[in-house]
């Protein structure tokens, strides 16, 4: 079994795999510079995810449109080809670029969730831009992408007025429980209160390592209780078979409200200039 087959099979079986030094120091530095520029030039989709209103946990989305460092990373780095290998396809589309930054002492946890706004092949790639110890890195419930049920964090079912920080963010971009289609979702169990009941995996990561995972693998991350900045640049990938899920109208509306023109429709493939295509013809 060659190395490529090995990581693809682990990706398919476990739902997540760590690829060591998949991105060299130049790509890491480019993404760091992009985050610095983006913080100074936030888009309407910029979010402060800290419950206390401070700047300890920040993110922005689809920023490659005006952050040249992100545009180059998305278009030229190994990310697209790695995604195509994992999804066993000759053609992938970039569904989203985003980043997350947790400053030292940020206690805000990324809640356990999986990404359900796309039906069909859908993977994410988180590139570590700083050393990230196991106690601060993204974690996964091994094999949960095979559970066959769409689950939402508890905040999804709460009154929107009561949501705070990261909980509000994930509810915002995954729909609203007040919608008629919300009955299709189950609630993610309280994994933190019963961690021993789940096969939780994660890795110590150095800058340039990445985790590649099926978007339906349940994942979450602790706060940053260490004394250095921790940044991750994220790209999300789909194929020609991927379509917007039945509850995806909220996400489409959020894009339109932020000024991002798109032709997305529920139940239809993901197309248009916001979602560039990458081709890797078989040898």
FENGI-V871687 format. One record per helix or strand of 2 or more residues. SS is the DSSP state (H for helix, E for strand). FROM is the first residue (numbers start at 1). TO is the last residue. If there is no record, write none. Layout:
ss->SS from->FROM to->TO
ss->SS from->FROM to->TO
This chain:
ss->H from->3 to->14
ss->E from->16 to->19
ss->H from->25 to->40
ss->E from->47 to->48
ss->E from->57 to->61
ss->H from->63 to->65
ss->H from->68 to->76
ss->H from->79 to->86
ss->E from->91 to->102
ss->E from->110 to->113
ss->E from->118 to->119
ss->E from->122 to->128
ss->H from->134 to->136
ss->E from->138 to->141
ss->H from->144 to->146
ss->E from->151 to->152
ss->H from->154 to->157
ss->H from->160 to->162
ss->H from->165 to->172
ss->H from->180 to->184
ss->E from->186 to->187
ss->H from->192 to->197
ss->E from->200 to->201
ss->E from->210 to->214
ss->E from->219 to->221
ss->E from->230 to->238
ss->E from->243 to->244
ss->H from->249 to->257
ss->E from->277 to->279
